[in-house]
Amino acid sequence: MVNEEQISPMENTSAPSSNAEWTLADFLSTYRYWAVFLSSLLIAVGGQGLSTVFPVIAQMTGSSAQTIGIFYFGSTLGWVVGAFLAFIVAARHGRSALISPILVCAVVAVAVLPAPNLWGSPSFLLFFGLVLGAVRAVFPLASAIFLVGGRPGKIDFGCALTLMSTTILISAFAPVGASWLYELDLGAVPVVSAFLGCLLLAVILLVPAGNLAFDDAPRPRHKPLAPRQRSPLLVAVILITPPILILLAAIGFRLFQANDVGVGDSPIALLSVLLVFAIALAAFIYLAYWVYRIHGELAGAAPSQRLLTPLAAVLIAILVPLGLPVLLMTLGDLLNERACDRGEGNAVSIAWLGIWSFILPPVAIAMIQNAANDSYVIGADKAS
């Protein structure tokens, strides 16, 4: 039920039905979050790819520069339609707000395949751009509204939205694939077909998601492990060694090339490459192990809805762009929260943690491990 004390219409449309506050871990533990994430990625990739090769396709059908500009003008106007769907429709009917424009866009794109002359029609291009712009706009705006419905804290909301926004960054690689598809037969069919495939997969992901708003209570979950202290310096050294070795190896390769010597021609160089690869692989495995253990150990010290299960944390840290920095930020915020509950100051500086998380993650990992060690000691003292 919506709280009658809320007087803002926007708040009335997005107020959750429970008082539970969702954490980043709660978001990342649901299918609906990843359904929106992956469908948003597909839409961003498909839309960016199509928009990139569109001028070339349109020129082959005899369209002028002014006609091509109509498509991009319509795409800009589409953001207005997308904003309307996000703020008015998505607040109550989230799944419909996302799927409806996708289906309309798919129908319009299908019309191009049997009638390529439509690429030269200004009215069609305006409408196509309008629909495509609406689809690309509704996802990031609606995603923010879905997340707000769970009443997350500032850091949890920011991290969840940051992960979602990485779909836009990944779509920067779409033009490469779209250009390759265009060169297959120098026509629009492969590109439009790939675009339609992205739309279809996005709908398939969204249909089982049900209610996309996070207006219910999050599911409890805990996978505790026995806390164990580690040397922060040793952890940082293990994880920072591979990048240094890779840099040194790259310098060595340049020196070999300058002397017209191939890496395969020198047994020492070949062994060095294999050694660097083995060390890098070992450090990667250790990173996964550390992420797994730290989440389980912090849950073992004190259960918290802010903690992911260890396995989920490993998958996100490895597979999701910016996943590791986001996880480190949430762990730092959790450790600070526990320190404040004990009447102490912050266990770790969030500002410096954020800087090192993006510049040199091993340093941020060492900061987390050091703060975790201190929390284990204090927790053990209190228990005794």
Number of C-alpha atoms within 10 A of each C-alpha: 8 13 11 7 7 11 9 8 8 12 14 16 17 24 21 23 15 16 12 15 19 25 27 24 22 23 23 17 19 14 16 22 21 17 20 24 23 18 23 28 23 24 28 24 26 26 23 21 25 23 18 15 19 20 19 17 22 23 15 14 14 12 18 13 11 9 21 22 16 21 27 21 17 22 26 17 19 25 21 16 19 28 20 18 26 27 20 17 18 26 23 17 16 22 23 18 23 29 19 14 21 24 17 15 22 21 12 17 17 15 11 16 15 9 9 16 13 16 25 19 16 17 15 17 24 22 20 24 24 25 27 31 26 28 32 25 25 25 27 21 18 28 24 17 21 24 25 22 23 27 21 20 14 11 15 23 19 16 21 23 18 15 18 25 19 17 22 18 13 14 18 13 13 18 19 12 14 24 17 13 21 20 12 12 10 15 18 23 19 18 25 24 16 18 22 22 15 23 23 18 14 23 19 14 17 23 14 12 16 13 17 26 25 28 22 16 15 19 11 8 17 17 16 19 17 12 21 14 15 13 12 20 15 11 20 19 15 17 24 17 15 20 14 12 18 16 11 13 16 13 11 15 17 13 12 16 11 10 9 9 13 13 17 11 10 12 10 11 17 14 13 16 19 12 13 20 15 13 19 20 13 14 20 16 12 15 21 17 14 17 23 21 22 24 26 25 21 25 24 17 18 14 15 16 18 20 26 26 20 23 17 16 24 23 15 19 21 15 10 14 18 19 20 22 24 24 23 23 20 20 24 26 22 18 20 21 16 17 19 13 10 12 9 11 12 16 22 21 12 18 10 12 24 18 14 18 21 14 12 16 20 22 22 26 27 21 24 22 23 18 20 25 19 15 22 19 14 13 14 11 9 8 7 6
